[in-house]
């Protein structure tokens, strides 16, 4: 890793560079000197900073639901992992399995081409990249003597523009499909999960017989369900004029 290069990326010079070294050290590389505690601290600091920005958009009318929803989408693992790769911070991660890191980063880069902004739950992001970003934020928080303005500046450098306006919020496909009153009122839908040729499979069936989505995916169940829901929504839009 290169302390000076990271300092340029995040626009912050560490008084104690060992904090940054720890933030970039995964537990698989060093079981005792690693970023676990800083990652937890960074997660809390990030949540406070982003939550405060959301609150300030409309202090008189903002609700806890709006703060929680918008904070979640801005600080989720996918957004953090994307920021890690976008800024080249992944190149400074000290991990016990370099080949795994390279595979996961390459996979994420390819998926970012398919989903340039945010996949809304349709990709499996490498959590260790998100943890690294949170750990760096935690390290800045400690090194700056818990200065939220300084830490917020670094957060802005890493994450870029945040989505803090509720009208810009997009639900995940599963939320759109299964929570929509218009879908429930018009269509009789059923989700079926099984396994075919060793690959998990998710089908969405309409009116008990018509398959409107059929997706196979070997990754997480969450991503599989979101991809199937996304296909089903597109089908209902194209063939039944659904607007959600």
Residue pairs with C-beta under 8 A, 6 or more apart in sequence:
1 21
1 24
1 92
1 93
1 94
2 92
3 14
3 17
3 20
3 21
5 92
6 20
6 24
6 89
6 92
6 136
7 13
7 14
7 20
9 87
9 88
9 89
9 157
9 158
10 87
10 136
10 140
10 154
10 157
10 158
11 153
11 154
11 157
12 140
12 143
12 144
12 150
12 153
12 154
12 157
14 20
14 139
14 140
14 143
15 143
16 143
19 38
19 139
19 142
19 143
20 136
20 139
20 143
22 33
22 34
22 35
22 38
22 135
22 139
23 35
23 38
23 39
23 42
23 132
23 135
23 136
23 138
23 139
24 35
24 92
24 93
24 94
24 132
24 135
24 136
25 33
25 34
25 35
25 94
26 34
26 35
26 93
26 94
26 95
26 96
26 128
26 131
26 132
27 34
27 35
27 36
28 95
28 96
28 97
29 94
29 95
29 96
30 94
35 131
35 132
35 135
37 138
38 134
38 135
38 136
38 138
38 139
38 142
39 131
39 132
39 134
39 135
39 138
40 134
40 138
41 138
41 141
41 142
42 133
42 134
42 135
42 136
42 137
42 138
42 139
42 141
43 75
43 134
43 138
45 137
45 138
45 141
45 148
45 151
46 75
46 134
46 137
46 155
47 71
47 75
48 148
49 148
49 151
49 152
49 155
50 70
50 71
50 74
50 75
50 155
50 162
50 164
51 67
51 71
53 162
53 164
54 62
54 66
54 67
54 70
54 71
54 164
55 62
55 67
57 164
57 165
66 166
69 166
69 169
70 163
70 164
70 165
70 166
70 169
73 79
73 118
73 163
73 169
74 159
74 162
74 163
74 164
77 125
77 127
77 130
78 118
78 119
78 121
78 123
78 125
78 130
79 118
79 159
80 129
80 130
80 133
80 134
80 159
81 108
81 125
81 126
81 127
81 129
81 130
81 133
82 108
82 112
82 118
82 125
83 89
83 133
83 158
83 159
83 160
84 90
84 129
84 130
84 132
84 133
85 105
85 108
85 109
85 112
85 129
86 160
87 158
89 129
89 132
89 133
89 136
89 158
90 101
90 105
90 129
90 132
93 101
93 128
93 129
93 132
95 101
95 128
101 126
101 128
104 126
104 128
104 129
105 126
105 129
107 126
108 123
108 125
108 126
108 129
111 119
111 123
114 123
115 122
115 123
118 170
119 226
120 170
120 171
120 172
120 173
120 226
121 172
121 173
121 174
121 222
121 223
121 226
122 173
122 223
122 226
122 227
122 230
123 223
124 219
124 220
124 223
133 158
136 154
136 158
137 151
137 154
137 155
137 158
140 150
140 151
140 154
141 147
141 148
141 151
144 150
144 151
163 169
171 179
172 226
172 229
173 226
173 227
173 229
173 230
173 233
174 225
174 226
174 229
176 229
176 233
176 244
177 183
177 189
177 204
177 229
177 232
177 233
177 244
178 189
178 191
178 229
180 244
182 242
182 243
182 244
183 189
183 236
183 242
183 244
186 240
186 242
187 206
187 207
187 236
187 240
188 206
188 207
188 208
189 204
189 205
189 206
189 232
190 204
190 205
190 206
190 208
191 202
191 203
191 204
191 205
191 225
191 228
192 202
192 203
192 204
192 205
193 200
193 201
193 202
193 221
193 224
193 225
194 200
194 201
194 203
195 201
196 216
197 216
199 216
199 217
199 218
200 216
200 217
200 218
200 221
200 224
201 214
201 215
201 216
201 224
202 213
202 214
202 215
202 217
202 224
202 225
202 227
202 228
203 211
203 213
203 214
203 215
203 228
204 211
204 212
204 213
204 228
204 229
204 231
204 232
205 211
205 212
206 212
212 231
212 232
212 235
212 236
213 228
213 229
213 231
213 232
213 235
214 228
214 231
215 224
215 227
215 228
215 231
217 223
217 224
217 227
233 242
233 244
236 242
237 243
